[in-house]
Amino acid sequence: MSSMTDIVFLLLIFFLVTSTLVNPNALKLLLPKSTGQVSAKATTSVSIKDWKNGVYTYHINGNETPIPFEQVEDAIVTELQSEEDPTFSIYADESVPVKEVVAMMNIAKRNHYKVIMATSPE
């Protein structure tokens, strides 16, 4: 019986450690709430962060280093060039204006990509 509790304890530790490593978005964003779920899996993510003074930063795949908006499209194209079904997700802070999100959607439309808007579950 004691060996069984050891195994359960080790499994518990394993799952706790591995669950902290699975974080698709390293930036802390307050995502809008939604009840819908999408079955498609995006390979690239674009995060839009609001710094409360009218400055918005763009981050590809949760990278801490922001890139200017002018370079976002090139970065997305580079990331998705080898994908069979290119899809990227937009992680926009809830205080980011719709104009910024639509700019990302226009990039997807120009390049014939699928786009997913990330939200938090309600």
C-alpha atoms as an extended CHARMM CRD file, in Angstrom:
* protein
*
       122  EXT
         1         1  MET       CA              0.0000000000        0.0000000000        0.0000000000  PROA      1               0.0000000000
         2         2  SER       CA              2.8420000000        2.4060000000        0.7590000000  PROA      2               0.0000000000
         3         3  SER       CA              4.3730000000        1.8830000000       -2.6930000000  PROA      3               0.0000000000
         4         4  MET       CA              1.0230000000        2.7780000000       -4.2590000000  PROA      4               0.0000000000
         5         5  THR       CA              0.9060000000        6.0820000000       -2.3830000000  PROA      5               0.0000000000
         6         6  ASP       CA              4.4690000000        6.8000000000       -3.5230000000  PROA      6               0.0000000000
         7         7  ILE       CA              3.4640000000        6.2760000000       -7.1380000000  PROA      7               0.0000000000
         8         8  VAL       CA              0.3900000000        8.5060000000       -6.7670000000  PROA      8               0.0000000000
         9         9  PHE       CA              2.4920000000       11.1890000000       -5.0970000000  PROA      9               0.0000000000
        10        10  LEU       CA              5.0960000000       11.0760000000       -7.9030000000  PROA      10              0.0000000000
        11        11  LEU       CA              2.3840000000       11.2820000000      -10.5500000000  PROA      11              0.0000000000
        12        12  LEU       CA              0.8550000000       14.2660000000       -8.7730000000  PROA      12              0.0000000000
        13        13  ILE       CA              4.2110000000       16.0570000000       -8.7220000000  PROA      13              0.0000000000
        14        14  PHE       CA              4.7950000000       15.1950000000      -12.3980000000  PROA      14              0.0000000000
        15        15  PHE       CA              1.4490000000       16.6350000000      -13.5030000000  PROA      15              0.0000000000
        16        16  LEU       CA              1.8590000000       19.7730000000      -11.4020000000  PROA      16              0.0000000000
        17        17  VAL       CA              5.2710000000       20.4830000000      -12.9000000000  PROA      17              0.0000000000
        18        18  THR       CA              4.2390000000       19.7710000000      -16.4990000000  PROA      18              0.0000000000
        19        19  SER       CA              1.0170000000       21.7910000000      -16.2680000000  PROA      19              0.0000000000
        20        20  THR       CA              2.9770000000       24.9310000000      -15.4130000000  PROA      20              0.0000000000
        21        21  LEU       CA              5.0800000000       24.4690000000      -18.5680000000  PROA      21              0.0000000000
        22        22  VAL       CA              2.0590000000       24.4120000000      -20.8800000000  PROA      22              0.0000000000
        23        23  ASN       CA              1.3570000000       28.1110000000      -21.3400000000  PROA      23              0.0000000000
        24        24  PRO       CA              0.5060000000       29.1970000000      -24.9040000000  PROA      24              0.0000000000
        25        25  ASN       CA              0.5900000000       32.8640000000      -24.0090000000  PROA      25              0.0000000000
        26        26  ALA       CA              3.4010000000       34.0310000000      -21.7450000000  PROA      26              0.0000000000
        27        27  LEU       CA              2.1730000000       37.6300000000      -21.6560000000  PROA      27              0.0000000000
        28        28  LYS       CA             -0.3730000000       38.5060000000      -19.0010000000  PROA      28              0.0000000000
        29        29  LEU       CA             -3.4820000000       39.6800000000      -20.8310000000  PROA      29              0.0000000000
        30        30  LEU       CA             -7.0520000000       40.2070000000      -19.7100000000  PROA      30              0.0000000000
        31        31  LEU       CA             -8.8880000000       38.4140000000      -22.5140000000  PROA      31              0.0000000000
        32        32  PRO       CA            -12.5720000000       39.0360000000      -23.2090000000  PROA      32              0.0000000000
        33        33  LYS       CA            -14.9820000000       36.3660000000      -21.9570000000  PROA      33              0.0000000000
        34        34  SER       CA            -16.7430000000       33.9340000000      -24.2780000000  PROA      34              0.0000000000
        35        35  THR       CA            -18.6640000000       30.6600000000      -24.1760000000  PROA      35              0.0000000000
        36        36  GLY       CA            -17.7320000000       29.4830000000      -27.7010000000  PROA      36              0.0000000000
        37        37  GLN       CA            -14.8930000000       27.0820000000      -28.4240000000  PROA      37              0.0000000000
        38        38  VAL       CA            -13.0170000000       26.3830000000      -31.6620000000  PROA      38              0.0000000000
        39        39  SER       CA            -11.6430000000       22.9960000000      -32.6370000000  PROA      39              0.0000000000
        40        40  ALA       CA             -8.9450000000       24.4110000000      -34.9610000000  PROA      40              0.0000000000
        41        41  LYS       CA             -5.4180000000       24.5720000000      -33.6080000000  PROA      41              0.0000000000
        42        42  ALA       CA             -3.3540000000       27.6750000000      -34.3160000000  PROA      42              0.0000000000
        43        43  THR       CA              0.4060000000       27.2480000000      -34.6340000000  PROA      43              0.0000000000
        44        44  THR       CA              1.2530000000       30.9470000000      -34.2990000000  PROA      44              0.0000000000
        45        45  SER       CA             -0.0930000000       33.5430000000      -31.9030000000  PROA      45              0.0000000000
        46        46  VAL       CA             -0.0970000000       37.3230000000      -32.0360000000  PROA      46              0.0000000000
        47        47  SER       CA             -0.5560000000       39.1540000000      -28.7360000000  PROA      47              0.0000000000
        48        48  ILE       CA             -1.6290000000       42.7860000000      -28.6420000000  PROA      48              0.0000000000
        49        49  LYS       CA             -0.9000000000       44.5350000000      -25.3580000000  PROA      49              0.0000000000
        50        50  ASP       CA             -2.2870000000       47.9020000000      -24.2670000000  PROA      50              0.0000000000
        51        51  TRP       CA              0.0600000000       50.0950000000      -22.2100000000  PROA      51              0.0000000000
        52        52  LYS       CA             -2.7650000000       52.5260000000      -21.1950000000  PROA      52              0.0000000000
        53        53  ASN       CA             -1.2240000000       55.5280000000      -22.9620000000  PROA      53              0.0000000000
        54        54  GLY       CA             -2.3270000000       54.7740000000      -26.5120000000  PROA      54              0.0000000000
        55        55  VAL       CA              0.6940000000       52.5600000000      -27.1940000000  PROA      55              0.0000000000
        56        56  TYR       CA              0.0020000000       49.0140000000      -28.3750000000  PROA      56              0.0000000000
        57        57  THR       CA              2.7230000000       46.3960000000      -28.6310000000  PROA      57              0.0000000000
        58        58  TYR       CA              2.6690000000       43.2890000000      -30.7870000000  PROA      58              0.0000000000
        59        59  HSD       CA              4.2660000000       40.0090000000      -29.7180000000  PROA      59              0.0000000000
        60        60  ILE       CA              4.6310000000       36.8900000000      -31.8840000000  PROA      60              0.0000000000
        61        61  ASN       CA              4.2750000000       33.5220000000      -30.0940000000  PROA      61              0.0000000000
        62        62  GLY       CA              4.3910000000       35.1110000000      -26.6310000000  PROA      62              0.0000000000
        63        63  ASN       CA              7.8360000000       36.6250000000      -27.1860000000  PROA      63              0.0000000000
        64        64  GLU       CA              8.5540000000       39.3190000000      -24.5890000000  PROA      64              0.0000000000
        65        65  THR       CA             10.2570000000       41.5150000000      -27.1880000000  PROA      65              0.0000000000
        66        66  PRO       CA              7.6510000000       43.5900000000      -29.0470000000  PROA      66              0.0000000000
        67        67  ILE       CA              7.8530000000       44.1720000000      -32.7660000000  PROA      67              0.0000000000
        68        68  PRO       CA              6.4780000000       47.1880000000      -34.6560000000  PROA      68              0.0000000000
        69        69  PHE       CA              3.1680000000       46.8030000000      -36.4650000000  PROA      69              0.0000000000
        70        70  GLU       CA              4.9050000000       47.2280000000      -39.8260000000  PROA      70              0.0000000000
        71        71  GLN       CA              6.8700000000       44.0040000000      -39.1940000000  PROA      71              0.0000000000
        72        72  VAL       CA              3.9780000000       41.8980000000      -37.8710000000  PROA      72              0.0000000000
        73        73  GLU       CA              2.7700000000       40.7020000000      -41.2730000000  PROA      73              0.0000000000
        74        74  ASP       CA              6.2630000000       39.6370000000      -42.3710000000  PROA      74              0.0000000000
        75        75  ALA       CA              6.7810000000       37.7850000000      -39.0840000000  PROA      75              0.0000000000
        76        76  ILE       CA              3.4610000000       35.9430000000      -39.4180000000  PROA      76              0.0000000000
        77        77  VAL       CA              4.1750000000       35.0110000000      -43.0500000000  PROA      77              0.0000000000
        78        78  THR       CA              7.6000000000       33.6890000000      -42.0350000000  PROA      78              0.0000000000
        79        79  GLU       CA              6.1080000000       31.6180000000      -39.2070000000  PROA      79              0.0000000000
        80        80  LEU       CA              3.3130000000       30.1440000000      -41.3470000000  PROA      80              0.0000000000
        81        81  GLN       CA              5.0810000000       29.6420000000      -44.6850000000  PROA      81              0.0000000000
        82        82  SER       CA              5.5570000000       25.8950000000      -44.1940000000  PROA      82              0.0000000000
        83        83  GLU       CA              2.0990000000       25.1980000000      -42.7280000000  PROA      83              0.0000000000
        84        84  GLU       CA             -0.4090000000       23.1450000000      -44.6930000000  PROA      84              0.0000000000
        85        85  ASP       CA             -3.4180000000       24.8840000000      -43.1020000000  PROA      85              0.0000000000
        86        86  PRO       CA             -2.0410000000       28.2550000000      -41.9030000000  PROA      86              0.0000000000
        87        87  THR       CA             -3.9150000000       29.5070000000      -38.8590000000  PROA      87              0.0000000000
        88        88  PHE       CA             -2.9300000000       32.0520000000      -36.2490000000  PROA      88              0.0000000000
        89        89  SER       CA             -4.6330000000       33.2300000000      -33.0980000000  PROA      89              0.0000000000
        90        90  ILE       CA             -5.0430000000       36.7830000000      -31.8280000000  PROA      90              0.0000000000
        91        91  TYR       CA             -4.6310000000       37.3730000000      -28.1040000000  PROA      91              0.0000000000
        92        92  ALA       CA             -5.8340000000       40.9350000000      -27.5920000000  PROA      92              0.0000000000
        93        93  ASP       CA             -6.0960000000       42.5610000000      -24.1880000000  PROA      93              0.0000000000
        94        94  GLU       CA             -9.7390000000       43.4800000000      -23.5090000000  PROA      94              0.0000000000
        95        95  SER       CA             -8.8410000000       47.1870000000      -23.4790000000  PROA      95              0.0000000000
        96        96  VAL       CA             -7.3390000000       47.0460000000      -27.0030000000  PROA      96              0.0000000000
        97        97  PRO       CA             -9.6100000000       48.8270000000      -29.5200000000  PROA      97              0.0000000000
        98        98  VAL       CA            -11.3240000000       46.8070000000      -32.2180000000  PROA      98              0.0000000000
        99        99  LYS       CA             -9.3210000000       48.7460000000      -34.8270000000  PROA      99              0.0000000000
       100       100  GLU       CA             -6.1230000000       46.9670000000      -33.7540000000  PROA      100             0.0000000000
       101       101  VAL       CA             -7.7740000000       43.5310000000      -33.8730000000  PROA      101             0.0000000000
       102       102  VAL       CA             -9.2700000000       44.2420000000      -37.3050000000  PROA      102             0.0000000000
       103       103  ALA       CA             -5.7920000000       45.1510000000      -38.5690000000  PROA      103             0.0000000000
       104       104  MET       CA             -4.6610000000       41.6280000000      -37.6010000000  PROA      104             0.0000000000
       105       105  MET       CA             -7.7210000000       40.1370000000      -39.3130000000  PROA      105             0.0000000000
       106       106  ASN       CA             -6.8730000000       42.0780000000      -42.4680000000  PROA      106             0.0000000000
       107       107  ILE       CA             -3.4100000000       40.4970000000      -42.4530000000  PROA      107             0.0000000000
       108       108  ALA       CA             -5.0890000000       37.0800000000      -42.3370000000  PROA      108             0.0000000000
       109       109  LYS       CA             -7.4340000000       37.9940000000      -45.1830000000  PROA      109             0.0000000000
       110       110  ARG       CA             -4.6370000000       39.3170000000      -47.4210000000  PROA      110             0.0000000000
       111       111  ASN       CA             -2.6170000000       36.1330000000      -46.9650000000  PROA      111             0.0000000000
       112       112  HSD       CA             -5.5740000000       33.6930000000      -47.0070000000  PROA      112             0.0000000000
       113       113  TYR       CA             -4.9570000000       32.5500000000      -43.4200000000  PROA      113             0.0000000000
       114       114  LYS       CA             -7.5030000000       31.3620000000      -40.9180000000  PROA      114             0.0000000000
       115       115  VAL       CA             -7.6540000000       33.4160000000      -37.7440000000  PROA      115             0.0000000000
       116       116  ILE       CA             -8.8650000000       32.5990000000      -34.2280000000  PROA      116             0.0000000000
       117       117  MET       CA             -9.7740000000       35.2300000000      -31.6600000000  PROA      117             0.0000000000
       118       118  ALA       CA             -8.6380000000       33.9990000000      -28.2270000000  PROA      118             0.0000000000
       119       119  THR       CA            -10.9570000000       34.5580000000      -25.2840000000  PROA      119             0.0000000000
       120       120  SER       CA            -11.2230000000       33.4820000000      -21.6540000000  PROA      120             0.0000000000
       121       121  PRO       CA            -13.9670000000       31.0210000000      -20.7130000000  PROA      121             0.0000000000
       122       122  GLU       CA            -16.9490000000       32.4740000000      -18.8470000000  PROA      122             0.0000000000
